[in-house]
């Protein structure tokens, strides 16, 4: 690597250290890091703003803007209060039962929609139900962010890295559902059990608060019935378009932005007031993070790491799968899983193609795509900046006056990521090496893995 590459690594490490230690606000740290990358020539305006591989992912930014507009309008209808009261009553006011309901709903919704959209919708409900029950909101928000990453792993549209992998590998919606959904169901069960242990200190409750919640009527929470009906119609249309985006040939970002603007127009609300509810600092943080990671891509740092990993695992499929799974988990925790997968997917594609993987990611090396997806999606839970959903949750918590620190999230995330990735390892081995096909010693270039 040349001097600029080493300076880019140093700049990224310094910015990441500031984000992790919170010596300065994470937005200021990321913005400063992006500025340094531009000043040292590790990237430039052309790459930072217009490059698909080494710049800001505008699809993610506009997806967030569109869904934030929808959430800002929906919260004025009283729907979130309705759902909060319903969940609390169904759980009989027991905090762990409430968390279980919210976690399961979040995971399922993340598979149907996407994890960022889901946490934007579920977080306002969480604030309200925790306020009603007088329990800390941080454990619930952290659990939901992690559940969204686990649930989103199951489908093509559930987690942004999956969309990148599907595009590069020629994989379909059903491919993800068949190969990853069974494991995700198991991981969700394990995760609920982990929640009972990890967040046990936050499950104390007040009998008087519980009694007060049980006496509430959900319907009384609805403040604007007309706007609620309009919002639900628009939200349903957006959801359907998300699921059918490959058929409609519309990017999820386009769907979300159109949905947000249409709902805003039909709501008759003051545009300025709704716009103030958009998490602009979170969007700036994302953009800055993309610029920093793009600089590492642009200077060849990540390509160097990826190529070295590919050389080290050449010819050994099982070993390559396990290394890719864990390496993806570790690196996704550091650089955010979206830019990581965008950078790593061409390397995996070359390996797959060179070892019998043709169109659709077929051949014995197809398992590498699932290793990449599982490592990136599940590894994103490890740190507060490992996945888009995590960053959004931290922004929402700060806006709600209940800030979650980097290490508060990460001390739980490291455990959850390690456990879930560890479970994914025997799943890959059993499904693709023991049960799928009897090729010898897990070597590349032998009998194909069936889809």
C-alpha positions as CSV (number, residue, x, y, z in Angstrom):
1,X,0.0,0.0,0.0
2,X,1.2,3.5,-0.7
3,X,1.4,6.5,1.7
4,X,-2.1,7.7,1.0
5,X,-3.5,4.3,1.8
6,X,-1.7,4.2,5.2
7,X,-2.9,7.7,6.0
8,X,-6.4,6.6,5.1
9,X,-6.1,3.7,7.5
10,X,-4.8,6.0,10.3
11,X,-7.6,8.5,9.7
12,X,-10.3,5.9,9.8
13,X,-8.8,4.3,12.9
14,X,-8.7,7.7,14.6
15,X,-12.3,8.5,13.7
16,X,-13.5,5.1,14.8
17,X,-11.7,5.5,18.1
18,X,-13.4,8.8,18.7
19,X,-16.8,7.2,17.9
20,X,-16.1,4.3,20.2
21,X,-14.8,6.4,23.1
22,X,-17.4,9.2,22.6
23,X,-14.8,11.9,23.3
24,X,-16.7,13.9,20.7
25,X,-20.2,13.4,19.3
26,X,-20.2,10.5,16.8
27,X,-21.6,12.7,14.0
28,X,-18.7,15.2,14.5
29,X,-16.2,12.3,14.6
30,X,-17.5,10.8,11.4
31,X,-17.8,14.1,9.6
32,X,-14.2,15.0,10.7
33,X,-13.0,11.6,9.4
34,X,-14.7,12.1,6.0
35,X,-13.1,15.6,5.8
36,X,-9.6,14.1,6.5
37,X,-10.1,11.6,3.7
38,X,-10.9,14.3,1.3
39,X,-7.9,16.5,2.4
40,X,-5.3,13.7,2.1
41,X,-6.6,12.7,-1.3
42,X,-7.8,9.2,-0.3
43,X,-11.0,10.1,-2.1
44,X,-12.4,13.1,-3.9
45,X,-15.8,14.6,-4.8
46,X,-16.2,12.4,-7.8
47,X,-15.8,9.2,-5.8
48,X,-17.4,10.4,-2.6
49,X,-20.6,11.6,-4.2
50,X,-21.0,9.7,-7.4
51,X,-19.1,6.3,-7.2
52,X,-21.3,3.3,-6.6
53,X,-18.5,1.3,-5.1
54,X,-16.5,3.9,-3.2
55,X,-19.0,6.7,-2.3
56,X,-22.1,7.5,-0.4
57,X,-24.9,4.9,-0.9
58,X,-27.7,7.3,-1.8
59,X,-30.1,4.3,-1.9
60,X,-29.7,3.9,1.8
61,X,-29.9,7.7,2.5
62,X,-33.1,8.2,0.5
63,X,-34.6,5.0,1.9
64,X,-34.1,6.5,5.3
65,X,-35.5,9.9,4.4
66,X,-38.6,8.3,2.8
67,X,-39.3,6.0,5.8
68,X,-38.6,8.8,8.3
69,X,-41.2,11.0,6.6
70,X,-43.7,8.1,6.8
71,X,-43.0,7.6,10.5
72,X,-43.2,11.3,11.2
73,X,-46.7,11.4,9.7
74,X,-47.9,8.1,11.2
75,X,-46.9,9.1,14.7
76,X,-49.4,12.0,14.6
77,X,-52.3,9.5,14.2
78,X,-51.9,7.8,17.6
79,X,-51.2,4.4,16.0
80,X,-48.0,3.9,17.9
81,X,-49.8,4.6,21.2
82,X,-52.5,2.1,20.1
83,X,-49.9,-0.6,19.4
84,X,-48.0,0.2,22.7
85,X,-51.1,-0.3,24.8
86,X,-52.1,-3.4,22.9
87,X,-48.6,-5.0,23.4
88,X,-48.5,-4.1,27.1
89,X,-51.9,-5.5,27.7
90,X,-51.3,-8.8,25.8
91,X,-48.1,-9.2,27.9
92,X,-50.0,-8.5,31.1
93,X,-47.6,-5.7,31.8
94,X,-44.6,-8.1,32.2
95,X,-41.5,-6.4,30.7
96,X,-39.9,-9.5,29.5
97,X,-43.1,-10.6,27.8
98,X,-43.4,-7.2,26.2
99,X,-39.8,-7.4,25.0
100,X,-40.5,-10.9,23.5
101,X,-43.5,-9.6,21.6
102,X,-41.6,-6.5,20.3
103,X,-38.6,-8.6,19.4
104,X,-40.6,-11.2,17.4
105,X,-42.7,-8.5,15.7
106,X,-39.4,-6.7,14.8
107,X,-37.7,-9.8,13.4
108,X,-40.7,-10.8,11.3
109,X,-41.3,-7.3,10.0
110,X,-37.6,-6.9,9.1
111,X,-37.8,-10.0,6.9
112,X,-40.9,-8.6,5.1
113,X,-39.8,-5.0,4.9
114,X,-36.2,-4.3,5.8
115,X,-34.5,-3.8,9.1
116,X,-34.0,0.0,8.9
117,X,-37.7,0.6,8.1
118,X,-38.8,-1.8,10.9
119,X,-36.8,-0.1,13.6
120,X,-38.1,3.3,12.5
121,X,-41.6,2.0,12.9
122,X,-41.2,0.0,16.1
123,X,-39.0,2.5,18.1
124,X,-41.9,5.0,18.8
125,X,-44.0,2.2,20.1
126,X,-41.1,1.1,22.3
127,X,-40.7,4.6,23.9
128,X,-44.4,4.7,24.7
129,X,-44.8,1.3,26.2
130,X,-41.6,1.7,28.3
131,X,-42.9,5.1,29.5
132,X,-46.2,3.5,30.5
133,X,-44.5,0.7,32.4
134,X,-41.8,2.9,33.9
135,X,-39.0,0.6,32.6
136,X,-35.7,1.7,30.9
137,X,-36.1,2.0,27.1
138,X,-32.4,1.2,26.2
139,X,-32.6,-2.6,26.6
140,X,-35.7,-2.8,24.5
141,X,-34.3,-0.6,21.7
142,X,-31.0,-2.5,21.7
143,X,-32.9,-5.9,21.6
144,X,-35.0,-4.6,18.7
145,X,-32.0,-3.4,16.7
146,X,-30.4,-6.9,17.0
147,X,-33.7,-8.7,16.3
148,X,-34.0,-6.6,13.1
149,X,-30.6,-7.7,11.9
150,X,-31.3,-11.3,12.7
151,X,-34.8,-11.3,11.1
152,X,-33.6,-9.3,8.1
153,X,-31.0,-12.0,7.3
154,X,-33.9,-14.3,6.2
155,X,-34.8,-12.6,3.0
156,X,-33.4,-10.7,0.0
157,X,-35.0,-7.4,1.0
158,X,-34.5,-7.8,4.8
159,X,-31.0,-6.4,5.1
160,X,-29.3,-4.1,2.5
161,X,-26.2,-6.4,2.2
162,X,-28.5,-9.2,1.0
163,X,-29.6,-7.0,-1.9
164,X,-26.0,-6.4,-2.9
165,X,-25.2,-10.2,-2.7
166,X,-28.3,-11.1,-4.7
167,X,-27.5,-8.7,-7.4
168,X,-23.9,-9.9,-7.7
169,X,-24.7,-13.7,-7.4
170,X,-27.9,-13.8,-9.3
171,X,-29.8,-15.1,-6.3
172,X,-33.6,-14.9,-6.0
173,X,-35.9,-13.9,-3.2
174,X,-36.8,-17.6,-2.8
175,X,-33.1,-18.6,-2.6
176,X,-32.6,-16.5,0.5
177,X,-35.8,-17.8,2.0
178,X,-35.0,-21.4,1.5
179,X,-31.3,-21.2,2.5
180,X,-31.4,-18.7,5.4
181,X,-34.9,-18.6,6.9
182,X,-34.6,-22.0,8.7
183,X,-31.5,-20.8,10.5
184,X,-33.0,-17.4,11.3
185,X,-35.9,-19.1,13.1
186,X,-33.5,-21.0,15.3
187,X,-31.4,-17.9,15.9
188,X,-34.5,-15.9,16.9
189,X,-35.4,-18.5,19.5
190,X,-31.9,-18.4,20.9
191,X,-31.9,-14.6,20.9
192,X,-35.1,-14.4,22.9
193,X,-33.4,-16.6,25.5
194,X,-30.3,-14.4,25.5
195,X,-32.5,-11.4,26.0
196,X,-33.9,-12.9,29.2
197,X,-30.3,-13.1,30.5
198,X,-28.6,-10.1,29.0
199,X,-31.3,-7.5,30.0
200,X,-32.5,-9.1,33.2
201,X,-31.8,-5.9,35.2
202,X,-34.4,-4.0,33.2
203,X,-37.4,-6.3,33.8
204,X,-38.4,-4.9,37.2
205,X,-42.0,-3.5,37.1
206,X,-44.4,-1.4,39.1
207,X,-47.7,-3.1,40.0
208,X,-49.5,0.2,40.0
209,X,-48.2,1.1,36.6
210,X,-49.2,-2.3,35.2
211,X,-52.8,-1.9,36.7
212,X,-53.0,1.5,35.1
213,X,-52.0,0.2,31.7
214,X,-54.4,-2.7,31.9
215,X,-57.2,-0.2,32.4
216,X,-56.5,1.7,29.2
217,X,-58.5,1.3,26.0
218,X,-56.5,1.1,22.8
219,X,-59.0,2.9,20.7
220,X,-58.8,6.0,22.8
221,X,-55.2,6.5,21.6
222,X,-56.3,7.2,18.0
223,X,-56.2,11.0,17.4
224,X,-56.9,11.3,13.7
225,X,-58.9,8.5,12.1
226,X,-58.8,9.9,8.6
227,X,-55.0,10.3,8.6
228,X,-54.7,6.8,10.1
229,X,-56.6,5.2,7.2
230,X,-54.5,7.2,4.6
231,X,-51.3,6.3,6.4
232,X,-52.1,2.6,6.6
233,X,-53.0,2.5,2.9
234,X,-49.8,4.2,1.9
235,X,-47.7,2.0,4.3
236,X,-49.4,-1.2,2.9
237,X,-48.6,0.0,-0.7
238,X,-45.0,0.7,0.2
239,X,-44.7,-2.8,1.9
240,X,-46.1,-4.5,-1.2
241,X,-43.8,-2.6,-3.4
242,X,-40.8,-3.6,-1.2
243,X,-41.7,-7.2,-1.6
244,X,-42.2,-6.9,-5.4
245,X,-39.4,-4.5,-6.1
246,X,-37.6,-6.9,-8.4
247,X,-40.8,-7.4,-10.4
248,X,-41.6,-3.7,-10.5
249,X,-38.0,-2.7,-11.2
250,X,-38.1,0.0,-8.5
251,X,-35.4,0.4,-5.9
252,X,-36.6,0.3,-2.3
253,X,-35.2,3.8,-1.9
254,X,-37.5,5.1,-4.7
255,X,-40.5,3.3,-3.2
256,X,-39.9,4.7,0.2
257,X,-39.3,8.3,-1.0
258,X,-42.4,8.2,-3.2
259,X,-44.4,6.8,-0.3
260,X,-43.1,9.4,2.1
261,X,-43.8,12.3,-0.3
262,X,-47.3,11.0,-1.2
263,X,-48.3,10.5,2.4
264,X,-46.9,14.0,3.3
265,X,-49.0,15.5,0.5
266,X,-52.2,13.7,1.5
267,X,-51.7,14.4,5.2
268,X,-52.4,18.1,5.0
269,X,-49.8,18.6,7.7
270,X,-47.2,21.5,7.9
271,X,-44.3,20.3,5.8
272,X,-41.8,22.2,8.0
273,X,-42.9,20.5,11.2
274,X,-42.8,17.0,9.6
275,X,-39.3,17.7,8.1
276,X,-38.0,18.6,11.6
277,X,-38.8,15.0,12.7
278,X,-36.4,13.6,10.2
279,X,-33.2,12.4,11.8
280,X,-30.8,14.6,9.9
281,X,-27.8,14.0,12.2
282,X,-28.2,10.2,11.5
283,X,-28.2,10.8,7.8
284,X,-25.1,13.0,8.0
285,X,-23.4,10.2,10.1
286,X,-24.2,7.6,7.4
287,X,-23.0,9.8,4.6
288,X,-19.7,10.5,6.5
289,X,-19.2,6.8,7.2
290,X,-19.7,5.9,3.6
291,X,-17.1,8.5,2.6
292,X,-14.6,7.1,5.1
293,X,-15.1,3.5,4.1
294,X,-15.1,4.5,0.4
295,X,-11.7,6.0,0.9
296,X,-10.4,2.7,2.1
297,X,-12.0,1.1,-1.0
298,X,-10.6,3.8,-3.3
299,X,-7.0,3.4,-2.0
300,X,-7.2,-0.4,-2.3
301,X,-7.0,-1.1,1.5
302,X,-10.0,-3.4,1.6
303,X,-9.2,-5.1,-1.7
304,X,-5.7,-5.9,-0.3
305,X,-7.3,-7.5,2.8
306,X,-9.9,-9.4,0.8
307,X,-7.3,-10.7,-1.7
308,X,-5.0,-11.9,1.0
309,X,-7.9,-13.8,2.6
310,X,-8.8,-15.3,-0.7
311,X,-5.2,-16.5,-1.3
312,X,-5.0,-18.0,2.2
313,X,-8.2,-20.1,1.7
314,X,-7.7,-21.1,-1.9
315,X,-8.7,-24.7,-2.7
316,X,-10.3,-25.4,0.7
317,X,-14.1,-24.8,0.6
318,X,-15.0,-25.6,4.2
319,X,-12.1,-23.7,5.5
320,X,-12.9,-20.8,3.2
321,X,-16.5,-20.8,4.2
322,X,-15.7,-20.6,7.9
323,X,-13.0,-18.0,7.5
324,X,-15.3,-15.9,5.3
325,X,-18.1,-16.2,7.9
326,X,-16.0,-15.0,10.8
327,X,-14.0,-12.5,8.9
328,X,-17.2,-10.9,7.5
329,X,-18.6,-10.8,11.0
330,X,-15.5,-9.0,12.4
331,X,-15.1,-6.6,9.6
332,X,-18.8,-5.8,9.3
333,X,-18.7,-4.8,13.0
334,X,-16.0,-2.3,12.2
335,X,-16.9,-0.7,8.9
336,X,-20.7,-1.2,8.6
337,X,-21.9,-4.2,6.7
338,X,-23.2,-2.4,3.6
339,X,-19.9,-1.0,2.3
340,X,-18.1,-4.1,3.4
341,X,-20.3,-6.4,1.4
342,X,-20.2,-4.0,-1.6
343,X,-16.4,-4.4,-1.5
344,X,-16.2,-8.1,-0.7
345,X,-18.8,-9.4,-3.1
346,X,-16.7,-9.0,-6.3
347,X,-13.9,-11.0,-4.6
348,X,-16.4,-13.8,-3.6
349,X,-17.8,-13.7,-7.1
350,X,-14.4,-14.3,-8.6
351,X,-13.8,-17.3,-6.2
352,X,-17.2,-18.8,-6.9
353,X,-16.8,-18.4,-10.7
354,X,-13.3,-19.8,-10.7
355,X,-14.6,-22.9,-8.9
356,X,-17.6,-24.0,-10.8
357,X,-20.1,-21.4,-9.7
358,X,-22.0,-20.2,-12.7
359,X,-25.2,-18.1,-13.0
360,X,-27.2,-17.9,-9.8
361,X,-24.3,-18.6,-7.6
362,X,-24.4,-22.3,-8.3
363,X,-21.7,-25.0,-7.9
364,X,-20.0,-26.3,-4.8
365,X,-18.7,-22.8,-3.9
366,X,-22.2,-21.4,-3.6
367,X,-21.9,-21.8,0.1
368,X,-19.5,-18.9,0.1
369,X,-22.4,-16.5,-0.7
370,X,-24.4,-17.7,2.3
371,X,-21.2,-17.5,4.5
372,X,-20.8,-13.9,3.4
373,X,-24.5,-13.0,4.0
374,X,-24.6,-14.6,7.5
375,X,-21.3,-13.1,8.6
376,X,-22.1,-9.6,7.4
377,X,-25.7,-9.6,8.7
378,X,-25.1,-11.2,12.0
379,X,-21.8,-9.6,12.6
380,X,-23.5,-6.2,12.2
381,X,-24.9,-6.8,15.7
382,X,-21.5,-6.7,17.3
383,X,-21.1,-2.9,17.6
384,X,-23.2,0.2,17.5
385,X,-22.0,1.1,14.0
386,X,-22.0,-2.4,12.6
387,X,-25.4,-2.1,10.8
388,X,-27.6,0.6,9.6
389,X,-30.4,-0.4,12.0
390,X,-28.1,0.1,14.9
391,X,-27.1,3.6,13.9
392,X,-30.8,4.5,13.4
393,X,-31.7,3.2,16.8
394,X,-28.9,5.3,18.5
395,X,-30.2,8.4,16.7
396,X,-33.8,7.8,17.7
397,X,-32.7,7.1,21.3
398,X,-30.8,10.4,21.4
399,X,-33.7,12.3,20.0
400,X,-36.0,10.7,22.6
401,X,-33.8,11.9,25.4
402,X,-32.6,8.4,26.3
403,X,-29.2,8.2,24.6
404,X,-27.5,4.9,24.2
405,X,-23.7,5.0,24.3
406,X,-21.4,3.1,21.9
407,X,-20.2,0.7,24.6
408,X,-23.6,0.2,26.1
409,X,-24.8,-1.3,22.8
410,X,-21.5,-3.0,22.0
411,X,-21.2,-4.9,25.3
412,X,-24.4,-6.7,24.5
413,X,-23.8,-6.9,20.7
414,X,-20.5,-8.7,21.0
415,X,-22.2,-11.5,22.9
416,X,-25.1,-11.8,20.5
417,X,-23.0,-11.6,17.4
418,X,-20.5,-14.3,18.8
419,X,-23.4,-16.7,19.7
420,X,-25.3,-16.3,16.5
421,X,-22.3,-16.6,14.2
422,X,-21.1,-19.6,16.2
423,X,-24.5,-21.3,15.6
424,X,-24.3,-20.4,11.8
425,X,-21.0,-22.2,11.6
426,X,-22.3,-25.8,12.2
427,X,-25.4,-24.9,10.1
428,X,-23.1,-24.2,7.1
429,X,-21.1,-27.4,7.7
430,X,-24.2,-29.7,8.2
431,X,-26.3,-28.3,5.3
432,X,-23.6,-27.8,2.6
433,X,-20.9,-30.4,3.5
434,X,-22.6,-33.2,5.4
435,X,-26.2,-33.3,4.1
436,X,-26.0,-31.7,0.7
437,X,-23.4,-33.6,-1.3
438,X,-20.7,-36.2,-0.6
439,X,-17.7,-34.5,-2.0
440,X,-14.4,-35.5,-0.3
441,X,-12.7,-33.3,2.3
442,X,-14.5,-30.2,1.5
443,X,-12.3,-29.4,-1.5
444,X,-13.3,-26.9,-4.2
445,X,-14.2,-28.2,-7.7
446,X,-16.0,-31.4,-6.6
447,X,-19.7,-32.3,-6.6
448,X,-22.0,-29.3,-6.7
449,X,-24.2,-28.2,-3.8
450,X,-27.8,-28.3,-4.8
451,X,-30.1,-25.3,-4.3
